[in-house]
Amino acid sequence: MSRVVPDQKGKFETDELFVSVSRPTEIVYTGLLCGTEEERRRQFLRDCLDRHLSLAFLHSGLNLELDMTGGGDSSQAADALDLDSDPVKVFISSCMILNGVCVRLRGWIDRITLKGTALLEFDPVHADIERQRIVSLGSATHPTSTRPLLMFTSTSAGIVQVRIIIV
């Protein structure tokens, strides 16, 4: 089964979810929700160092579980989180396949408030790689990559939940 839809750019430009998160949108860190503020800040920094983040786009209700370890590619993992360029903000850049479309999450989270801003943008480079993968296999269905990708999407009361492992 193909990991992407045939017209990724078209879906990105017309799908309601993508339209709502393609502009800078408020995000929050959703790890350790029952902890104190200080416990949550410490957990956020631990999660950053482990390269696993739980985020939510507040306006759309989109929840992401990001695994930014790079699947064994340390250069990709190093580019995913920037903890050093700003003393307050953690910058995030992460590629993924979401609802059959290759996208890149770009944004930041404040280390103190655990809130920030992010957007999803269409990722033409990875979209082309996926298109070439389909063409090289000669059909629209092909085995999944050896690097793991898990996608779970459900709508319950208008909320979309997704678990993604970065490819």
N, C-alpha and C positions, 0 to 999 in steps of 0.2 A: 504494500500500500504506500502511495506517495506521501511524503511528509509535508508537501506544499500544494497549494491550489494552482491551477494552470495560469490564472491571471492574478498574480500576487499584488502588483501595483494597483490594479483596478479594485481589488478587494480592499486594499489599504485605504484608498481614496474614498470609497463609498460605504464601507462598513461603519455602523454607528459607534461601535466600541473604539475602533482605530481613530475615527474622526475626533472623538472626545478626548483621547489621550495623545493626539499628535500636536497639541499645543502645550506650553508649559502649564503643568497641573500640580496642585499640592499633593505631596506624598508623605507618608508617615512610616516609621519603623514599627513593625507589629510584633516583634519578638518580646517574650516575657511580659505580656500585657498585665498580669496580676502582680508584678513586682513593684517595688518602690521606684521613684525616679532615679535614684542613684544605682539601684540594682539593674534597671533597664539600660542606663548609660554604660555600665560595665559590660553587660551582656552584648550590647551593640558593638562595642570595641572588640570583644572576643569574637563575635560573629564576623566582623570585618577581617580580623586576622585569620580566621578559619575560611574566609571567603564564601560564607553562606549568609544570605540576608533575606529577611521576610519584610516585604514592602506592600503598601496598599496605596492605590490612587484613590483619594477620598471622593472626588466628584463622580467617578464612574463605578466605584466599588470593585475595581480590578485588584486582586491580591496576587502577588508574585512571590514564589519561593525560589530565590536565585542561588544556584551553585556555581560560583565563579572560579572554580579551581582549574578550569581550562582543560579538563580531561587529559592531564598529563603534559600539556604544553605550557611550560612555566612562563614563556613570554606572553602568551595570551592572558594568563592569570595575573601577571604583573600590570597589564594594561586595564584590567577590569575595575580596580579600586585604587584611588589616589588618596592616601592618608597623610601625605607629607606637604603638599603645595599650599595648604591653608590650615591654620591652627584650629579653626572652628568647623570647617566643612569637610565632609568626606565626599569626594567626587566619584560617581559611578558611571561606567560605560560598559554595556553588556549586550552581546548579540544573542538572539534566540529565534526560534520559530514559534509564533503564537497564532493559533487558529489557522494554520496553513500559510502564514506569511512571514518572511524573514524580516525581522525588525531589530533595531538597536535602541536600547534604553539609554538615555543620557540624562544625568541630573546630579543632584547633591542632597545630602542630609546633614543638618546641623547636629554636632556631637552633643550639644546641651539639650536642645528642645526635642531632638529626634524627629524633626519635621524638615521638609525641604521641598524642592521642586524638581520635576522630571517630565520627560516627554518620551514618546516612542516615535521613531522615524523609520521610514522604509529603508531597508538595507539592500541596495542594488547589488553590491558585491557578493553577498551570501545568496541572494536570490538567483544570481547568475550561476553560482556554483551549484545550487540545487537544480536549476534548469538543466545544466550540463550533465549532472548526475543522471537525471531522468533520460536525457537524450542518449547518453553513452550506454545505458542499459537497454535502450530500444523500446521501452514501454513506460506507461504512466505508473506502473506498479513496480516497486523495487524493494529489496531488503533494506532495513534501516542501517544506519552507520554503525561502526563498531564502537563509537563514542555514544554513551547513553543519552537519550532524550525521553523524558516522560512528560506527557501533556494530559492534564485533567481539566475539563471545562464543564461547569454545570451552572445553570441559572436557577436560582432559588430566590424568589422575591426580588428579581432584577439584579442579583449580585452574581458576578462571574468570578470563579475561583480557578486559578491555574497553578500547577506545580511544574516547574521547568528545570531541567538540568541543561546547562549551556552546552552547545555543540561546537 
